[in-house]
Amino acid sequence: MNGSCLEFKNPIRDAISRIRFAPQSNNLLISSWDSSLRLHNVDSSQLRLEASSESALLDCCFQEESVAFSAGSDDSITRYDLQSGISNKIGNHDDIATCVEYSTETRQVITAGFDKKIIAWDMFGAKPHVFLRNLDAEVESISLSGFELIIAVGSSVDIYDLRNLDRSVESNESCMDVPI
C-alpha cells in the first residue's frame, strides 16, 4: 500500500465493528453494522468477498486464510468459507453475540455476548461446544494470546487459561469503577 488510502468501490454503509488482517496475506476482513462481512485484498484494493447476514455483525476473526467467523446481533455465530462464499451458523448465544476469537492452540472458536456467557466451540469434535462459563456481567471484549483468554467484563479484566476455564488465573479490577 505504501501509505496510500484503501479505496472501496462499494463503500461500507454503516459503522465498522472490526477490522482484521489475515494471518499470512495482505487480505483484510471487515465486519460492520450494515450486516456484511467483507474480505478485501489490500494490495489491489479489490473486494474479494462480500457475505450478507440477517443482522449487524459485531465482530469477526480468521481461523485461517480461507475461513472466518462472525458474531451477530441476532445472537448467532457464523462460519464462512472465504473461497466459496458459503456460510453456516455454528450456534447461538442467548442474547447478542459481541465477540469472537479463534484459538489455533485449542482449535476452538471462543465467543462471548450480552448473555454473560463465554462459549468455547469445538470445530473438529463431535460436541458443538466444550465449555460454557457464566459471568457476572455482559462481556465487552475478549482477546487471545496463546493459551490466555483475556476478558473485559464490567470494570474488570480477567485472564483465563484455555486449558482450564474453571476459574480465572488473574483478575484486575479498575480503580475507577467505570466499564472497560
FIKOLZA-1660 file (N, C-alpha, C; in steps of 0.1 Angstrom, whole numbers, plus 5000, padded with zeros to 4 digits):
% residues 180
   i   px   py   pz ch aa at
   1 5008 4988 5000  A  M  N
   1 5000 5000 5000  A  M CA
   1 5009 5013 5000  A  M  C
   2 5020 5012 5006  A  N  N
   2 5029 5024 5006  A  N CA
   2 5023 5037 5011  A  N  C
   3 5015 5036 5022  A  G  N
   3 5010 5047 5028  A  G CA
   3 4998 5054 5021  A  G  C
   4 4993 5047 5011  A  S  N
   4 4981 5053 5004  A  S CA
   4 4968 5048 5010  A  S  C
   5 4957 5054 5007  A  C  N
   5 4944 5050 5012  A  C CA
   5 4939 5038 5005  A  C  C
   6 4932 5030 5013  A  L  N
   6 4925 5019 5007  A  L CA
   6 4912 5024 5001  A  L  C
   7 4910 5022 4988  A  E  N
   7 4898 5027 4981  A  E CA
   7 4888 5016 4980  A  E  C
   8 4875 5019 4984  A  F  N
   8 4864 5010 4984  A  F CA
   8 4855 5013 4972  A  F  C
   9 4853 5004 4963  A  K  N
   9 4844 5007 4952  A  K CA
   9 4829 5006 4957  A  K  C
  10 4827 4997 4966  A  N  N
  10 4814 4995 4972  A  N CA
  10 4815 5000 4987  A  N  C
  11 4813 5012 4990  A  P  N
  11 4815 5017 5004  A  P CA
  11 4807 5010 5014  A  P  C
  12 4812 5009 5026  A  I  N
  12 4805 5003 5037  A  I CA
  12 4795 5013 5042  A  I  C
  13 4782 5008 5043  A  R  N
  13 4771 5017 5045  A  R CA
  13 4767 5020 5060  A  R  C
  14 4775 5014 5069  A  D  N
  14 4772 5017 5083  A  D CA
  14 4785 5015 5091  A  D  C
  15 4785 5016 5104  A  A  N
  15 4797 5016 5112  A  A CA
  15 4804 5002 5111  A  A  C
  16 4818 5003 5110  A  I  N
  16 4826 4992 5110  A  I CA
  16 4828 4987 5125  A  I  C
  17 4826 4974 5127  A  S  N
  17 4827 4969 5141  A  S CA
  17 4841 4963 5143  A  S  C
  18 4847 4957 5133  A  R  N
  18 4860 4951 5135  A  R CA
  18 4868 4950 5121  A  R  C
  19 4881 4952 5122  A  I  N
  19 4889 4950 5111  A  I CA
  19 4901 4941 5115  A  I  C
  20 4903 4930 5107  A  R  N
  20 4914 4921 5110  A  R CA
  20 4922 4918 5097  A  R  C
  21 4935 4918 5099  A  F  N
  21 4944 4913 5088  A  F CA
  21 4945 4898 5088  A  F  C
  22 4946 4892 5076  A  A  N
  22 4947 4878 5075  A  A CA
  22 4960 4873 5081  A  A  C
  23 4961 4861 5086  A  P  N
  23 4973 4856 5092  A  P CA
  23 4986 4856 5083  A  P  C
  24 4984 4854 5070  A  Q  N
  24 4996 4852 5062  A  Q CA
  24 4996 4860 5049  A  Q  C
  25 4986 4868 5047  A  S  N
  25 4985 4876 5034  A  S CA
  25 4981 4890 5037  A  S  C
  26 4979 4898 5027  A  N  N
  26 4975 4912 5029  A  N CA
  26 4960 4913 5026  A  N  C
  27 4953 4904 5031  A  N  N
  27 4938 4905 5030  A  N CA
  27 4933 4910 5043  A  N  C
  28 4922 4918 5042  A  L  N
  28 4916 4925 5053  A  L CA
  28 4901 4920 5054  A  L  C
  29 4898 4916 5066  A  L  N
  29 4884 4911 5069  A  L CA
  29 4877 4922 5077  A  L  C
  30 4866 4926 5073  A  I  N
  30 4858 4937 5079  A  I CA
  30 4844 4933 5082  A  I  C
  31 4840 4934 5094  A  S  N
  31 4826 4932 5098  A  S CA
  31 4820 4946 5101  A  S  C
  32 4807 4947 5098  A  S  N
  32 4800 4960 5100  A  S CA
  32 4786 4959 5104  A  S  C
  33 4780 4970 5108  A  W  N
  33 4767 4971 5112  A  W CA
  33 4757 4971 5100  A  W  C
  34 4762 4971 5088  A  D  N
  34 4754 4970 5076  A  D CA
  34 4751 4956 5073  A  D  C
  35 4754 4946 5082  A  S  N
  35 4751 4932 5080  A  S CA
  35 4759 4925 5070  A  S  C
  36 4772 4930 5068  A  S  N
  36 4780 4924 5058  A  S CA
  36 4794 4921 5063  A  S  C
  37 4800 4910 5059  A  L  N
  37 4813 4906 5061  A  L CA
  37 4821 4908 5048  A  L  C
  38 4831 4915 5048  A  R  N
  38 4839 4918 5036  A  R CA
  38 4853 4913 5037  A  R  C
  39 4858 4908 5026  A  L  N
  39 4872 4904 5025  A  L CA
  39 4878 4912 5014  A  L  C
  40 4888 4921 5017  A  H  N
  40 4895 4929 5007  A  H CA
  40 4909 4925 5005  A  H  C
  41 4914 4926 4993  A  N  N
  41 4928 4924 4990  A  N CA
  41 4934 4938 4991  A  N  C
  42 4943 4941 5001  A  V  N
  42 4948 4954 5003  A  V CA
  42 4957 4959 4992  A  V  C
  43 4965 4950 4987  A  D  N
  43 4975 4954 4976  A  D CA
  43 4968 4959 4964  A  D  C
  44 4957 4953 4960  A  S  N
  44 4950 4957 4947  A  S CA
  44 4937 4965 4950  A  S  C
  45 4934 4967 4963  A  S  N
  45 4922 4974 4967  A  S CA
  45 4909 4968 4961  A  S  C
  46 4909 4955 4960  A  Q  N
  46 4898 4947 4954  A  Q CA
  46 4890 4940 4965  A  Q  C
  47 4877 4941 4963  A  L  N
  47 4868 4934 4972  A  L CA
  47 4868 4919 4967  A  L  C
  48 4872 4910 4975  A  R  N
  48 4873 4896 4971  A  R CA
  48 4860 4888 4975  A  R  C
  49 4853 4893 4986  A  L  N
  49 4841 4886 4990  A  L CA
  49 4833 4896 4998  A  L  C
  50 4820 4895 4996  A  E  N
  50 4810 4902 5005  A  E CA
  50 4799 4893 5008  A  E  C
  51 4798 4889 5021  A  A  N
  51 4788 4880 5025  A  A CA
  51 4778 4887 5034  A  A  C
  52 4765 4886 5030  A  S  N
  52 4755 4893 5037  A  S CA
  52 4750 4884 5049  A  S  C
  53 4745 4891 5059  A  S  N
  53 4740 4885 5071  A  S CA
  53 4726 4890 5073  A  S  C
  54 4718 4884 5082  A  E  N
  54 4705 4889 5085  A  E CA
  54 4705 4899 5096  A  E  C
  55 4717 4901 5102  A  S  N
  55 4718 4911 5113  A  S CA
  55 4731 4918 5113  A  S  C
  56 4732 4928 5121  A  A  N
  56 4745 4935 5122  A  A CA
  56 4756 4926 5127  A  A  C
  57 4768 4927 5122  A  L  N
  57 4779 4919 5126  A  L CA
  57 4788 4927 5135  A  L  C
  58 4790 4922 5148  A  L  N
  58 4797 4930 5158  A  L CA
  58 4811 4926 5160  A  L  C
  59 4815 4915 5154  A  D  N
  59 4829 4911 5155  A  D CA
  59 4832 4900 5144  A  D  C
  60 4845 4899 5141  A  C  N
  60 4849 4888 5131  A  C CA
  60 4863 4884 5134  A  C  C
  61 4867 4872 5129  A  C  N
  61 4881 4868 5131  A  C CA
  61 4884 4857 5120  A  C  C
  62 4897 4855 5118  A  F  N
  62 4901 4844 5109  A  F CA
  62 4904 4832 5117  A  F  C
  63 4900 4820 5111  A  Q  N
  63 4906 4807 5116  A  Q CA
  63 4919 4805 5108  A  Q  C
  64 4918 4807 5096  A  E  N
  64 4930 4806 5087  A  E CA
  64 4927 4815 5075  A  E  C
  65 4935 4815 5065  A  E  N
  65 4934 4823 5053  A  E CA
  65 4920 4822 5046  A  E  C
  66 4915 4810 5046  A  S  N
  66 4902 4808 5038  A  S CA
  66 4890 4805 5047  A  S  C
  67 4891 4807 5060  A  V  N
  67 4879 4805 5069  A  V CA
  67 4879 4816 5079  A  V  C
  68 4867 4822 5081  A  A  N
  68 4865 4832 5091  A  A CA
  68 4852 4830 5099  A  A  C
  69 4850 4837 5110  A  F  N
  69 4838 4836 5118  A  F CA
  69 4833 4850 5121  A  F  C
  70 4820 4851 5124  A  S  N
  70 4815 4864 5128  A  S CA
  70 4805 4862 5140  A  S  C
  71 4803 4873 5148  A  A  N
  71 4794 4873 5159  A  A CA
  71 4783 4883 5155  A  A  C
  72 4770 4880 5156  A  G  N
  72 4760 4888 5151  A  G CA
  72 4750 4893 5162  A  G  C
  73 4744 4904 5159  A  S  N
  73 4734 4910 5168  A  S CA
  73 4721 4901 5170  A  S  C
  74 4720 4891 5161  A  D  N
  74 4709 4882 5162  A  D CA
  74 4713 4870 5171  A  D  C
  75 4724 4871 5178  A  D  N
  75 4729 4861 5188  A  D CA
  75 4737 4850 5181  A  D  C
  76 4739 4850 5168  A  S  N
  76 4745 4839 5160  A  S CA
  76 4760 4840 5159  A  S  C
  77 4766 4828 5158  A  I  N
  77 4780 4827 5155  A  I CA
  77 4780 4820 5141  A  I  C
  78 4787 4826 5131  A  T  N
  78 4786 4821 5118  A  T CA
  78 4800 4818 5113  A  T  C
  79 4802 4807 5105  A  R  N
  79 4815 4803 5099  A  R CA
  79 4813 4806 5084  A  R  C
  80 4824 4812 5078  A  Y  N
  80 4824 4815 5064  A  Y CA
  80 4836 4808 5057  A  Y  C
  81 4833 4801 5046  A  D  N
  81 4843 4796 5037  A  D CA
  81 4846 4808 5027  A  D  C
  82 4858 4814 5029  A  L  N
  82 4861 4826 5021  A  L CA
  82 4864 4823 5006  A  L  C
  83 4867 4810 5003  A  Q  N
  83 4869 4806 4989  A  Q CA
  83 4856 4805 4981  A  Q  C
  84 4846 4798 4987  A  S  N
  84 4833 4796 4980  A  S CA
  84 4823 4806 4984  A  S  C
  85 4824 4813 4995  A  G  N
  85 4814 4823 4999  A  G CA
  85 4803 4816 5007  A  G  C
  86 4804 4803 5010  A  I  N
  86 4793 4796 5017  A  I CA
  86 4795 4799 5032  A  I  C
  87 4784 4801 5039  A  S  N
  87 4784 4804 5053  A  S CA
  87 4774 4794 5060  A  S  C
  88 4777 4791 5072  A  N  N
  88 4768 4783 5080  A  N CA
  88 4769 4787 5095  A  N  C
  89 4757 4787 5101  A  K  N
  89 4757 4790 5116  A  K CA
  89 4762 4779 5124  A  K  C
  90 4771 4782 5133  A  I  N
  90 4776 4771 5142  A  I CA
  90 4769 4771 5155  A  I  C
  91 4762 4781 5159  A  G  N
  91 4755 4782 5171  A  G CA
  91 4750 4796 5175  A  G  C
  92 4744 4796 5187  A  N  N
  92 4738 4809 5191  A  N CA
  92 4741 4811 5206  A  N  C
  93 4742 4824 5209  A  H  N
  93 4741 4828 5223  A  H CA
  93 4727 4831 5227  A  H  C
  94 4724 4833 5240  A  D  N
  94 4710 4836 5244  A  D CA
  94 4707 4851 5243  A  D  C
  95 4717 4859 5239  A  D  N
  95 4715 4873 5237  A  D CA
  95 4725 4877 5227  A  D  C
  96 4727 4890 5224  A  I  N
  96 4736 4895 5214  A  I CA
  96 4750 4889 5215  A  I  C
  97 4755 4883 5204  A  A  N
  97 4769 4878 5204  A  A CA
  97 4778 4890 5201  A  A  C
  98 4787 4893 5210  A  T  N
  98 4795 4905 5208  A  T CA
  98 4810 4903 5204  A  T  C
  99 4815 4891 5207  A  C  N
  99 4829 4888 5205  A  C CA
  99 4831 4874 5199  A  C  C
 100 4842 4873 5190  A  V  N
 100 4846 4860 5185  A  V CA
 100 4861 4860 5183  A  V  C
 101 4867 4850 5187  A  E  N
 101 4882 4847 5185  A  E CA
 101 4883 4833 5181  A  E  C
 102 4894 4830 5174  A  Y  N
 102 4898 4816 5171  A  Y CA
 102 4911 4813 5178  A  Y  C
 103 4912 4801 5185  A  S  N
 103 4924 4797 5191  A  S CA
 103 4930 4786 5183  A  S  C
 104 4942 4789 5177  A  T  N
 104 4949 4778 5170  A  T CA
 104 4955 4768 5179  A  T  C
 105 4957 4771 5192  A  E  N
 105 4963 4762 5202  A  E CA
 105 4953 4751 5205  A  E  C
 106 4940 4755 5207  A  T  N
 106 4930 4745 5212  A  T CA
 106 4920 4742 5200  A  T  C
 107 4922 4748 5189  A  R  N
 107 4913 4746 5177  A  R CA
 107 4898 4748 5181  A  R  C
 108 4896 4759 5188  A  Q  N
 108 4882 4763 5193  A  Q CA
 108 4879 4777 5189  A  Q  C
 109 4866 4779 5186  A  V  N
 109 4861 4793 5185  A  V CA
 109 4856 4797 5198  A  V  C
 110 4861 4808 5203  A  I  N
 110 4857 4814 5216  A  I CA
 110 4848 4826 5214  A  I  C
 111 4836 4825 5220  A  T  N
 111 4827 4836 5218  A  T CA
 111 4822 4841 5231  A  T  C
 112 4817 4854 5231  A  A  N
 112 4811 4860 5243  A  A CA
 112 4799 4869 5238  A  A  C
 113 4791 4872 5248  A  G  N
 113 4780 4881 5245  A  G CA
 113 4773 4887 5256  A  G  C
 114 4762 4894 5253  A  F  N
 114 4754 4901 5264  A  F CA
 114 4747 4891 5273  A  F  C
 115 4747 4878 5269  A  D  N
 115 4741 4868 5278  A  D CA
 115 4750 4865 5290  A  D  C
 116 4761 4872 5291  A  K  N
 116 4771 4870 5302  A  K CA
 116 4777 4856 5301  A  K  C
 117 4779 4851 5289  A  K  N
 117 4785 4837 5288  A  K CA
 117 4797 4838 5279  A  K  C
 118 4807 4829 5282  A  I  N
 118 4818 4826 5273  A  I CA
 118 4816 4812 5268  A  I  C
 119 4816 4810 5255  A  I  N
 119 4814 4796 5250  A  I CA
 119 4826 4793 5241  A  I  C
 120 4832 4781 5243  A  A  N
 120 4842 4775 5235  A  A CA
 120 4836 4765 5226  A  A  C
 121 4836 4767 5213  A  W  N
 121 4830 4758 5203  A  W CA
 121 4841 4749 5197  A  W  C
 122 4839 4736 5198  A  D  N
 122 4849 4727 5192  A  D CA
 122 4845 4725 5178  A  D  C
 123 4854 4730 5169  A  M  N
 123 4851 4729 5155  A  M CA
 123 4855 4716 5148  A  M  C
 124 4862 4707 5155  A  F  N
 124 4867 4695 5149  A  F CA
 124 4862 4683 5157  A  F  C
 125 4855 4684 5168  A  G  N
 125 4850 4673 5175  A  G CA
 125 4835 4671 5173  A  G  C
 126 4830 4661 5181  A  A  N
 126 4816 4658 5179  A  A CA
 126 4806 4667 5187  A  A  C
 127 4812 4674 5197  A  K  N
 127 4803 4683 5205  A  K CA
 127 4803 4697 5199  A  K  C
 128 4791 4703 5199  A  P  N
 128 4791 4717 5194  A  P CA
 128 4799 4727 5202  A  P  C
 129 4798 4725 5216  A  H  N
 129 4806 4734 5224  A  H CA
 129 4812 4726 5236  A  H  C
 130 4824 4730 5240  A  V  N
 130 4830 4722 5250  A  V CA
 130 4830 4729 5264  A  V  C
 131 4827 4742 5264  A  F  N
 131 4827 4749 5276  A  F CA
 131 4817 4761 5276  A  F  C
 132 4811 4762 5287  A  L  N
 132 4801 4773 5289  A  L CA
 132 4804 4779 5302  A  L  C
 133 4807 4792 5303  A  R  N
 133 4810 4799 5315  A  R CA
 133 4801 4810 5317  A  R  C
 134 4794 4811 5328  A  N  N
 134 4785 4822 5331  A  N CA
 134 4793 4832 5339  A  N  C
 135 4792 4845 5335  A  L  N
 135 4799 4855 5342  A  L CA
 135 4789 4864 5349  A  L  C
 136 4794 4874 5356  A  D  N
 136 4785 4883 5364  A  D CA
 136 4780 4895 5356  A  D  C
 137 4786 4897 5344  A  A  N
 137 4782 4909 5337  A  A CA
 137 4784 4906 5322  A  A  C
 138 4778 4915 5314  A  E  N
 138 4780 4914 5299  A  E CA
 138 4794 4915 5295  A  E  C
 139 4798 4907 5286  A  V  N
 139 4812 4907 5281  A  V CA
 139 4814 4919 5271  A  V  C
 140 4823 4928 5274  A  E  N
 140 4826 4939 5265  A  E CA
 140 4836 4935 5254  A  E  C
 141 4846 4927 5257  A  S  N
 141 4857 4924 5248  A  S CA
 141 4864 4912 5252  A  S  C
 142 4869 4904 5242  A  I  N
 142 4878 4893 5245  A  I CA
 142 4890 4894 5236  A  I  C
 143 4901 4888 5240  A  S  N
 143 4913 4887 5232  A  S CA
 143 4921 4875 5236  A  S  C
 144 4928 4869 5226  A  L  N
 144 4936 4857 5228  A  L CA
 144 4951 4859 5226  A  L  C
 145 4959 4853 5235  A  S  N
 145 4973 4853 5233  A  S CA
 145 4978 4840 5237  A  S  C
 146 4981 4831 5228  A  G  N
 146 4985 4817 5231  A  G CA
 146 4973 4810 5238  A  G  C
 147 4976 4805 5250  A  F  N
 147 4966 4798 5258  A  F CA
 147 4958 4808 5267  A  F  C
 148 4961 4821 5267  A  E  N
 148 4955 4830 5276  A  E CA
 148 4943 4837 5269  A  E  C
 149 4932 4837 5276  A  L  N
 149 4920 4844 5272  A  L CA
 149 4918 4856 5281  A  L  C
 150 4918 4868 5275  A  I  N
 150 4916 4880 5283  A  I CA
 150 4902 4885 5281  A  I  C
 151 4895 4887 5292  A  I  N
 151 4881 4891 5291  A  I CA
 151 4878 4904 5298  A  I  C
 152 4872 4914 5291  A  A  N
 152 4868 4927 5297  A  A CA
 152 4854 4925 5301  A  A  C
 153 4851 4925 5314  A  V  N
 153 4837 4923 5320  A  V CA
 153 4835 4935 5330  A  V  C
 154 4825 4943 5327  A  G  N
 154 4822 4954 5336  A  G CA
 154 4835 4963 5337  A  G  C
 155 4839 4965 5350  A  S  N
 155 4851 4973 5352  A  S CA
 155 4864 4965 5355  A  S  C
 156 4863 4952 5352  A  S  N
 156 4875 4943 5354  A  S CA
 156 4880 4936 5342  A  S  C
 157 4892 4932 5342  A  V  N
 157 4899 4924 5332  A  V CA
 157 4903 4911 5338  A  V  C
 158 4897 4900 5333  A  D  N
 158 4900 4887 5338  A  D CA
 158 4908 4879 5328  A  D  C
 159 4918 4871 5333  A  I  N
 159 4926 4862 5324  A  I CA
 159 4923 4848 5327  A  I  C
 160 4920 4840 5317  A  Y  N
 160 4918 4826 5319  A  Y CA
 160 4928 4818 5310  A  Y  C
 161 4931 4806 5315  A  D  N
 161 4939 4796 5307  A  D CA
 161 4929 4788 5299  A  D  C
 162 4930 4787 5286  A  L  N
 162 4921 4779 5278  A  L CA
 162 4921 4764 5281  A  L  C
 163 4932 4760 5287  A  R  N
 163 4933 4745 5291  A  R CA
 163 4925 4742 5303  A  R  C
 164 4921 4753 5311  A  N  N
 164 4913 4751 5323  A  N CA
 164 4905 4764 5326  A  N  C
 165 4893 4764 5320  A  L  N
 165 4885 4776 5321  A  L CA
 165 4876 4776 5334  A  L  C
 166 4878 4768 5343  A  D  N
 166 4870 4767 5355  A  D CA
 166 4871 4780 5364  A  D  C
 167 4882 4786 5364  A  R  N
 167 4883 4799 5372  A  R CA
 167 4894 4807 5365  A  R  C
 168 4894 4820 5368  A  S  N
 168 4903 4829 5362  A  S CA
 168 4917 4828 5369  A  S  C
 169 4927 4830 5361  A  V  N
 169 4941 4829 5366  A  V CA
 169 4945 4842 5372  A  V  C
 170 4939 4853 5367  A  E  N
 170 4942 4866 5372  A  E CA
 170 4930 4875 5370  A  E  C
 171 4928 4884 5379  A  S  N
 171 4917 4894 5378  A  S CA
 171 4922 4907 5382  A  S  C
 172 4919 4917 5374  A  N  N
 172 4923 4931 5377  A  N CA
 172 4911 4940 5377  A  N  C
 173 4908 4946 5388  A  E  N
 173 4896 4955 5389  A  E CA
 173 4901 4969 5387  A  E  C
 174 4893 4977 5379  A  S  N
 174 4896 4991 5376  A  S CA
 174 4894 4998 5389  A  S  C
 175 4903 5008 5392  A  C  N
 175 4901 5016 5404  A  C CA
 175 4891 5027 5402  A  C  C
 176 4886 5029 5389  A  M  N
 176 4877 5040 5386  A  M CA
 176 4862 5035 5386  A  M  C
 177 4860 5022 5387  A  D  N
 177 4846 5017 5387  A  D CA
 177 4839 5021 5374  A  D  C
 178 4846 5022 5363  A  V  N
 178 4840 5025 5350  A  V CA
 178 4841 5013 5341  A  V  C
 179 4830 5010 5334  A  P  N
 179 4831 4998 5325  A  P CA
 179 4843 5000 5314  A  P  C
 180 4849 4989 5311  A  I  N
 180 4860 4989 5302  A  I CA
 180 4855 4989 5288  A  I  C
% end
